[in-house]
Structures are given as C-alpha cells and as structure tokens.
C-alpha cells in the first residue's frame, strides 16, 4: 500500500477548484446520474440505445460487485487517517465501479455511434471519471486501473454476445422471455451470494478498517452486503420482463415538447414508485428486506420499459401523437 497511498495523497493535495471538477466527473458515474440519463434515452430519444446501455451498465455493475467481494481490498481512507474522503463508500475498493462502468457504458455508446469522436469522448470520460475517484480519496490508483481493464474486457465480451442474444430473444415466446429475464437476473445475484458467503467464512474484516472508515467518513462500512447485487438483479429482471411485454420497442415522438413531457411524467412516476415502495416495504439486512429490495428495483426496471410507455400511450404521448396535425 506504500506507493499507491503516497500517490493518492499527492493527488489529493490539489486546489479546491480541481476537487470541484473531479466531484462533477465523479457524479457522472453515480446511480443518480444514470437514473436520469437512461430513462431519458429510452423514453424520449432512442429506446434501442437506452436499453442497450442499461443492460451494459447493469451487467457491468453486477460483475463489479462480485469482483469487489472476491478481491476484498480496502479503500484509501480505511487504512490511512491522512486521506480525506469526499464521500462515504461502504463497499470494497477493487475494482473501481466508476472506472469500470465508465469504460463499459461510454465504450458501448461509442460502439453504437460508430464515430471517431465518440471513442475520443468515451476515453476522455473514462479517464476523468477514474481519476476523480483517486483525487476524492475513495480509491487507490490500482483500483481504477483494474476497473478500466475489467470494463474493457466486458465491453468486448458484450459486443460478441449481443447479436446472438438479440436474435435468440426475438425468436422466443412471452413466457420464455420472462423466464430468460429471471435467468439473467439470477446469473448476477447467485454468484454474488456464493462469493460473499465464501469470503465471510474464510476472511475477517480488519477492525482497523471499520474504525478508520467511520472516523473519516462518519458512516459504517458493509463491504459484504448484497444490496448492490440485489438492486442490479432486480432491475435487470424488471427491464427485460417489461421489454418482453411489448411487441416492439417504443418509438420516440418527433415533437420536442412531447419528448420532454414523456420524461417528466415518467420520472414523476418512477420517483413515486421507488419512494413509495421504499417507505412501505421492510428495510434492513434480514431476508424479507432483501427480497423486498429485489422487488422494489424490479418494479423500477419494469416501470421504465413497460409501465411508463403504457402510461404515455394512455395520455397520448406515444409515437402516434407525433404524426397528428
């Protein structure tokens, strides 16, 4: 940890304005940012692109949660009181999810775009998002490097699997599509459960990590929690089950005002559903709460691909409205 910690501390001793810039790029890798961008793409711009990027993000995040538990390495402020974290992070450090997802997500966007400037944009965003995590004190440099490599490998694998997976999906009945959605969901969740169980049995979290993390960020860590895996698995099931219910992907209307209305209406519904279910369903780390977490995120995924498009049609905000005079 000697040289990575030295480099992390050196990068932290930069002007306050640079920390502000890094905080912005770090936000571009958060759940909140993706929760705004992906529905906008799916409802109002290009549903095919939105779905592709959502699946890339969810599968990459699921893979990341498994690798974090398998490697179970600390974050900088867990091992040194000299590191000033900009945020509290409860999961293990390697690989960096921000760095991995930036390569996978924006690389997939560049692949869809097929333009040189798209690849330049993807590389620039991945570089700055990854760097931001070190400057903000929540990752070591090697966490980011491994994240970039894993993201690139998953981007290549995803590109190879996508054509065959899409062709197979289009040939299936509704029932088989729902079953496939559940299978993809379990392919993310079950390995996380197994890896988490094995690590918990064979390894003990150093008390010093917990003490330093709590003192530095004011929040206890829970690196073996299945919350991320459950959220990803539930969202994947909801997204794909929602897609299965529609014969074709939604078409975006031509008028900008209708596109905007779709986004506003859809986001209001999403926030009401997510917030309402969070308040109604049990919370915590017991089995019932974990099942509820999976279900809550499944509803969110299904709302994006099925519930909101149904509401748009009901309110005449679907593609037919764009051809009315």
C-alpha positions as CSV (number, residue, x, y, z in Angstrom):
1,X,0.0,0.0,0.0
2,X,3.0,2.3,0.3
3,X,3.3,3.8,-3.2
4,X,-0.4,3.8,-4.0
5,X,-1.1,5.6,-0.8
6,X,1.7,8.1,-1.5
7,X,0.3,8.8,-5.0
8,X,-3.2,9.1,-3.6
9,X,-2.2,11.7,-1.0
10,X,-0.2,13.6,-3.7
11,X,-3.2,13.8,-6.0
12,X,-5.4,14.9,-3.1
13,X,-3.1,17.9,-2.4
14,X,-4.5,19.9,-5.4
15,X,-6.5,23.2,-5.5
16,X,-10.1,23.3,-4.3
17,X,-11.4,24.1,-7.7
18,X,-9.9,21.0,-9.1
19,X,-11.6,18.9,-6.4
20,X,-14.8,20.6,-7.6
21,X,-14.1,19.5,-11.2
22,X,-13.4,16.0,-10.0
23,X,-16.6,15.9,-8.0
24,X,-18.5,16.7,-11.2
25,X,-16.9,13.8,-13.1
26,X,-17.4,11.5,-10.2
27,X,-21.1,12.4,-10.3
28,X,-21.2,11.2,-13.9
29,X,-20.5,7.7,-12.5
30,X,-23.2,7.6,-9.9
31,X,-26.6,5.8,-9.7
32,X,-28.4,9.2,-9.7
33,X,-26.8,10.3,-13.0
34,X,-27.6,7.0,-14.7
35,X,-31.1,7.1,-13.3
36,X,-31.6,10.4,-15.1
37,X,-29.9,9.6,-18.4
38,X,-31.1,6.1,-19.1
39,X,-34.9,6.8,-18.8
40,X,-34.3,10.0,-20.9
41,X,-32.8,7.9,-23.6
42,X,-35.4,5.1,-23.5
43,X,-38.5,7.3,-23.4
44,X,-37.5,10.3,-25.3
45,X,-34.6,9.7,-27.7
46,X,-33.8,6.2,-28.7
47,X,-35.3,3.2,-26.9
48,X,-32.9,0.7,-28.5
49,X,-29.8,2.7,-27.4
50,X,-31.3,3.2,-24.0
51,X,-32.0,-0.5,-23.5
52,X,-28.5,-1.5,-24.8
53,X,-26.8,0.9,-22.4
54,X,-29.0,-0.1,-19.5
55,X,-28.1,-3.7,-19.9
56,X,-24.4,-2.9,-20.3
57,X,-24.5,-0.8,-17.1
58,X,-26.4,-3.4,-15.1
59,X,-24.3,-6.4,-16.1
60,X,-21.1,-4.4,-15.6
61,X,-22.2,-3.3,-12.1
62,X,-23.2,-6.8,-11.2
63,X,-19.8,-8.1,-12.3
64,X,-18.1,-5.3,-10.3
65,X,-20.0,-6.2,-7.1
66,X,-18.8,-9.9,-7.4
67,X,-15.2,-8.9,-8.1
68,X,-15.1,-6.5,-5.2
69,X,-16.1,-9.2,-2.7
70,X,-13.8,-11.7,-4.3
71,X,-10.8,-9.4,-4.0
72,X,-11.9,-7.7,-0.8
73,X,-9.4,-4.9,-0.8
74,X,-9.7,-1.7,1.3
75,X,-10.3,1.9,0.2
76,X,-7.6,4.5,1.0
77,X,-9.3,6.1,3.9
78,X,-9.9,2.7,5.5
79,X,-6.1,2.3,6.0
80,X,-4.8,5.9,6.5
81,X,-6.2,8.8,8.5
82,X,-4.3,11.2,6.2
83,X,-6.7,10.5,3.3
84,X,-9.7,12.9,3.2
85,X,-12.6,11.1,1.5
86,X,-15.2,13.2,-0.3
87,X,-17.9,10.7,0.3
88,X,-18.6,7.6,2.4
89,X,-18.3,4.3,0.4
90,X,-19.4,1.1,2.1
91,X,-18.1,-1.5,-0.5
92,X,-14.6,-2.8,-1.1
93,X,-12.2,-0.9,-3.3
94,X,-11.0,-3.1,-6.2
95,X,-12.1,-2.8,-9.0
96,X,-13.4,0.8,-9.1
97,X,-17.1,0.6,-10.2
98,X,-16.9,4.2,-11.5
99,X,-13.9,3.4,-13.7
100,X,-15.2,0.0,-14.9
101,X,-18.7,1.3,-15.7
102,X,-17.3,4.4,-17.5
103,X,-15.3,2.3,-19.9
104,X,-18.2,-0.2,-20.4
105,X,-21.0,2.3,-20.7
106,X,-19.4,5.0,-22.8
107,X,-17.5,2.5,-24.8
108,X,-20.8,0.9,-25.7
109,X,-22.1,4.3,-26.6
110,X,-19.1,4.9,-28.9
111,X,-19.6,1.5,-30.5
112,X,-23.2,2.3,-31.3
113,X,-22.3,5.8,-32.6
114,X,-19.5,4.4,-34.8
115,X,-17.6,7.7,-35.0
116,X,-14.0,8.5,-34.0
117,X,-15.1,11.4,-31.8
118,X,-17.4,9.0,-29.9
119,X,-14.4,6.9,-29.0
120,X,-12.4,10.0,-28.0
121,X,-15.3,11.1,-25.8
122,X,-15.6,7.7,-24.2
123,X,-11.8,7.6,-23.5
124,X,-11.9,11.1,-22.0
125,X,-14.8,10.5,-19.8
126,X,-13.4,7.1,-18.6
127,X,-10.0,8.8,-17.8
128,X,-11.5,11.7,-15.9
129,X,-14.1,9.7,-14.0
130,X,-11.5,7.2,-12.9
131,X,-9.0,9.9,-11.9
132,X,-11.7,11.6,-9.9
133,X,-12.1,8.6,-7.6
134,X,-8.4,8.8,-6.6
135,X,-8.4,12.6,-6.1
136,X,-11.5,12.3,-4.0
137,X,-9.8,9.8,-1.7
138,X,-12.2,6.8,-2.3
139,X,-10.0,4.6,-4.5
140,X,-6.3,3.7,-4.8
141,X,-4.8,4.1,-8.3
142,X,-4.7,0.3,-8.8
143,X,-8.4,0.1,-8.2
144,X,-9.0,2.4,-11.1
145,X,-6.5,0.7,-13.4
146,X,-8.2,-2.7,-12.7
147,X,-11.6,-1.1,-13.2
148,X,-10.6,0.2,-16.6
149,X,-9.2,-3.2,-17.7
150,X,-12.3,-5.1,-16.5
151,X,-14.6,-2.6,-18.2
152,X,-12.8,-3.0,-21.5
153,X,-12.9,-6.8,-21.3
154,X,-16.6,-6.8,-20.5
155,X,-17.2,-4.3,-23.4
156,X,-15.5,-6.8,-25.8
157,X,-17.5,-9.8,-24.4
158,X,-20.8,-7.8,-24.5
159,X,-20.2,-6.9,-28.2
160,X,-19.5,-10.5,-29.1
161,X,-22.6,-11.8,-27.3
162,X,-25.1,-9.2,-28.2
163,X,-26.0,-10.2,-31.8
164,X,-26.7,-13.9,-30.9
165,X,-28.6,-12.9,-27.7
166,X,-30.8,-10.4,-29.6
167,X,-31.5,-13.0,-32.3
168,X,-32.4,-15.6,-29.7
169,X,-34.7,-13.2,-27.8
170,X,-36.6,-12.3,-30.9
171,X,-37.5,-16.0,-31.5
172,X,-38.9,-16.7,-28.1
173,X,-42.4,-16.6,-26.8
174,X,-43.5,-14.3,-24.0
175,X,-43.2,-17.0,-21.3
176,X,-39.7,-17.9,-22.4
177,X,-38.7,-14.2,-22.4
178,X,-39.9,-13.8,-18.9
179,X,-38.0,-16.9,-17.8
180,X,-34.9,-15.7,-19.6
181,X,-35.2,-12.3,-17.8
182,X,-35.3,-14.2,-14.5
183,X,-32.3,-16.3,-15.6
184,X,-30.2,-13.2,-16.4
185,X,-31.2,-11.8,-13.0
186,X,-30.1,-14.9,-11.2
187,X,-26.9,-15.0,-13.2
188,X,-25.9,-11.8,-11.4
189,X,-27.3,-12.5,-8.0
190,X,-26.3,-16.1,-7.3
191,X,-22.6,-15.7,-7.9
192,X,-22.6,-12.7,-5.6
193,X,-24.3,-14.7,-2.9
194,X,-21.8,-17.6,-3.2
195,X,-18.7,-15.3,-3.3
196,X,-20.0,-13.3,-0.4
197,X,-20.7,-16.4,1.7
198,X,-17.2,-17.9,0.9
199,X,-15.4,-14.7,1.8
200,X,-17.4,-14.3,5.0
201,X,-16.4,-17.8,6.1
202,X,-12.7,-17.6,5.3
203,X,-11.8,-14.0,6.0
204,X,-12.4,-11.4,8.7
205,X,-12.8,-7.7,8.2
206,X,-9.9,-5.9,10.0
207,X,-11.3,-3.8,12.8
208,X,-8.9,-1.0,11.9
209,X,-10.6,-0.6,8.6
210,X,-14.0,-0.2,10.2
211,X,-12.6,2.3,12.8
212,X,-10.8,4.5,10.3
213,X,-13.7,4.5,7.8
214,X,-16.2,5.5,10.4
215,X,-13.9,8.2,11.8
216,X,-13.1,9.6,8.3
217,X,-16.5,9.5,6.6
218,X,-18.9,9.1,9.5
219,X,-20.6,6.1,8.1
220,X,-20.0,2.4,8.9
221,X,-18.9,0.1,6.1
222,X,-20.7,-3.0,4.9
223,X,-18.5,-4.5,2.2
224,X,-20.1,-7.9,2.2
225,X,-23.6,-6.5,1.8
226,X,-25.7,-7.9,-1.1
227,X,-27.6,-4.6,-1.6
228,X,-25.9,-3.8,-4.9
229,X,-26.3,-7.3,-6.3
230,X,-29.9,-7.4,-5.3
231,X,-30.6,-4.0,-6.8
232,X,-28.9,-4.9,-10.1
233,X,-30.5,-8.3,-10.3
234,X,-34.0,-6.8,-9.6
235,X,-33.5,-4.0,-12.1
236,X,-32.4,-6.5,-14.8
237,X,-35.4,-8.7,-14.3
238,X,-37.8,-5.7,-14.4
239,X,-36.2,-4.2,-17.5
240,X,-36.2,-7.4,-19.5
241,X,-39.6,-8.5,-18.3
242,X,-41.0,-5.1,-19.3
243,X,-39.4,-5.4,-22.8
244,X,-41.0,-8.8,-23.2
245,X,-44.5,-7.4,-22.7
246,X,-44.2,-5.1,-25.8
247,X,-44.1,-6.4,-29.4
248,X,-41.6,-3.7,-30.3
249,X,-39.6,-1.1,-28.6
250,X,-41.3,2.3,-28.1
251,X,-40.7,4.9,-30.8
252,X,-39.7,8.4,-29.7
253,X,-42.2,11.2,-30.8
254,X,-41.0,13.9,-33.2
255,X,-42.0,17.0,-31.2
256,X,-39.5,18.1,-28.5
257,X,-42.3,19.2,-26.2
258,X,-43.8,15.7,-26.2
259,X,-40.4,14.2,-25.6
260,X,-39.9,16.5,-22.6
261,X,-43.4,15.6,-21.3
262,X,-42.7,11.9,-21.5
263,X,-39.5,12.4,-19.5
264,X,-41.2,14.5,-16.8
265,X,-44.2,12.2,-16.5
266,X,-42.1,9.1,-16.4
267,X,-39.7,10.4,-13.8
268,X,-42.5,11.5,-11.6
269,X,-44.0,8.0,-11.7
270,X,-40.6,6.5,-11.1
271,X,-39.9,8.6,-8.0
272,X,-43.4,8.0,-6.6
273,X,-43.0,4.2,-7.1
274,X,-39.5,4.0,-5.8
275,X,-40.0,6.3,-2.8
276,X,-43.4,4.8,-2.0
277,X,-42.2,1.2,-2.1
278,X,-39.2,2.1,0.0
279,X,-41.4,3.6,2.7
280,X,-43.9,0.7,2.6
281,X,-41.6,-2.3,2.3
282,X,-39.4,-3.6,5.1
283,X,-35.8,-2.5,5.3
284,X,-32.6,-3.8,6.9
285,X,-30.4,-6.8,6.3
286,X,-32.9,-9.7,7.1
287,X,-34.2,-12.0,4.4
288,X,-37.6,-10.3,4.0
289,X,-36.0,-6.9,3.5
290,X,-33.6,-8.3,0.9
291,X,-36.4,-9.9,-1.1
292,X,-38.3,-6.5,-0.8
293,X,-35.2,-4.7,-2.2
294,X,-35.1,-7.0,-5.2
295,X,-38.8,-6.5,-5.8
296,X,-38.5,-2.7,-5.5
297,X,-35.8,-2.5,-8.1
298,X,-37.7,-4.9,-10.3
299,X,-40.7,-2.6,-10.3
300,X,-38.4,0.3,-11.2
301,X,-37.0,-1.6,-14.2
302,X,-40.5,-2.7,-15.3
303,X,-41.7,0.9,-15.0
304,X,-39.0,2.1,-17.3
305,X,-39.6,-0.4,-20.1
306,X,-43.3,-1.2,-19.7
307,X,-45.2,1.0,-17.2
308,X,-44.2,4.4,-18.4
309,X,-44.6,3.5,-22.1
310,X,-48.2,2.2,-21.3
311,X,-48.9,5.5,-19.5
312,X,-47.6,7.5,-22.4
313,X,-50.0,5.7,-24.7
314,X,-52.8,6.3,-22.3
315,X,-52.0,10.0,-22.2
316,X,-51.5,10.2,-26.0
317,X,-47.8,10.9,-25.5
318,X,-46.7,8.0,-27.6
319,X,-45.3,8.0,-31.1
320,X,-48.8,8.2,-32.7
321,X,-49.2,11.7,-31.3
322,X,-46.2,12.9,-33.2
323,X,-48.0,12.4,-36.5
324,X,-51.2,14.3,-35.5
325,X,-51.9,17.7,-37.0
